[in-house]
Amino acid sequence: MGVVLVTGSAGLIGAETVRRFAAEGYTVAGVDNDMRAYFFGQEGSTQPAAARLQDQIPAYRHYAIDIRNCGALEELFREYVGEIALIVHAAAQPSHDWAAREPLTDFGVNATATVQLLELTRQYCPDVPFIFTSTNKVYGDRPNALPLVEQETRWEIDPAHPFAAHGIDETMPIDQCKHSVFGASKVAADVMVQEYGRYFGMKTVCFRAGCLTGPDHAGAELHSFLAYLMKCAVTGREYRIFGYQGKQVRDTIHASDLVDCFWQFFQKPRVAEVYNIGGSRYAHCSIREAIALCEAIAGKRIKTTYIDEARSGDHIWWIGDTRKFEAHYPGWRRQYDINRTLAEIAQAVGQHA
């Protein structure tokens, strides 16, 4: 049936992509050099997930390649030339805070490596779809200028605003605002993915995701909000809340639901598409509300510390409007709400605690 090439294959989204496409009958060539351990320490390492994939999925081929190494990537493309059916680019440096420590590393991983992958795809398999896991952070802090109303446990948008019913759509501009170093590197990658679609006619797509989550997320404080929060609930670790009184709102999407978006796009690819993707009004919560949900599931209180300084470029309120994707791919259905997702995460944390 062909080969699916997945970068970040041992991360949350990459591993779910491996499992889904292997189950559909494809050989999967996975690229992951566990750079997440460099970003977040051993707690964030993807090595255990990579080992599980190699043990459990016969159709999986693992390549410990740094995606900034264009020569090594080209060797991989040459190995599978004529067989590649799909590229899923899920590798990234995903943290606001970490990016400010090493901007060149962040840009190299998020932006330069993406252009290299696009160019290799154009040279070796220009007709195959190229799926990019972008982020809602490409909008920078522009969503914070929306008319927001403070409520008891969350911020909400003024009900008279056009985004109130379904969330923020793809018409929101992405420039002339503060993004964070991470957000800016993802903007560069996002725009290049679009450009390779528009300029070269390639079947590219950017999924601008909200909070990605699931039971296989290696939760760390600087990334993976729900997984790390549940880890704090189960283990008794302190959780630090940064700014906005903990009332900032996130929509969340389970890795399985996102990868089903990939599958839907793969069946009927389009050129240079951009989709806001996430929980929308179906699955969303504030930090405070997430703490209460995790406490209820874990059966104990979470120790919290409030830091009265928001993270740079952080969103006060993000709920993404997913109607564009749903209109293009009406066969897609979310399977996970917040409670089901958190219950799965709690079970996984309990097994590894």
C-alpha positions, 0 to 999 in steps of 0.5 A: 500500500505504500509508505507513510513518512512521519516526523516526530513519530514517538511524540503524542501525535506522531505515535498516534499517526503511526498506529492509525496508518499501520492499522490501515495497512501502511508501512510507516517510516518514523523519524524521531531522535528524542530531542524532546528529552533535550527540551524537557529532560528525561520526564519528557523523553519519547524513547519509551514510546519509540520502544513500544512502537518498535515492539508492537507494530511490525510495519514500523521502521524507526529512524533516529534522525535529527530533522535539521540534518537535511542530508540524512533526511534525503537518504531516507527519501531516496530509500523509499522513493516511489513508495511514499504515499504521505508525509506527516510532519509532526516533529517540533519544538513546542514550548513558548518558554523553551524557545526563548532560551535557544531561538536558533535551535527553535527556529532550526527545528520548527522552521528550517527543518520544515522547509527542508522536508517540503523541498525533499517532498517536492524533489522526490514525491511532489504528488503526495499529500504533506500534512503539517501540525501547525498551532493556534499560536500562529495568531500570536496574542491577537485573540487577546484583543477580542471583547472578553468578559471575566466570569467566575471560573473563566474568561468568555467572549462577548456573546454578541461577537461573531466568534461567540457561537463557534470560536475563532475562524481562519480569517483572523490575521496572523501578523502585527502582534506578539507571537513568542519566539515559538509562535514566530517559528511556527508562523514561518513554517506554516506560511512555507507549507502554504506557499509550497502548495500555492506556488508548486501546486502541492497538496499541503495542509496546515492544521492549526491546533489548539491543545493537543492531548491524550494518554500517551503525552509525556507531560512536562511543565513547559508543554502538554497542559492536561497531561502534566496537570493530571500528573500533578493530581495523581502524584501530588506534585505542585502545579504552577498557574501563570497569569490571568487568574487561571481563567484562561480558556483552551479547547482540547483535542484528543490525538486520535481525533486529530489523526482522524483528520489526517486520515480524512485529508489523506483520502481527499487531499486539497492544495494549500489548505489551512484549518483551525482544529481542536475541541471547539465548543465541544471540548474546552475548559479554563485552567481553573475548570481543568484543575477541578476536573482533574481533582474530581477524577484523581480524588484529591486536591492539587497543590497549586501556586499562582504566578501573577505573570502570564507567559509571553504571547499566551492566549486568554481565550482560545476556542477554534472554529472547526466548521471549515474542516467539517464542511470539507470533510463531513465524515469526521466526527470527534470521539473524545470530550474533556471527561473521556480524555482526562479519564484516559490520561489519569489511567495512563499516569496511574500506570506509570506513576 
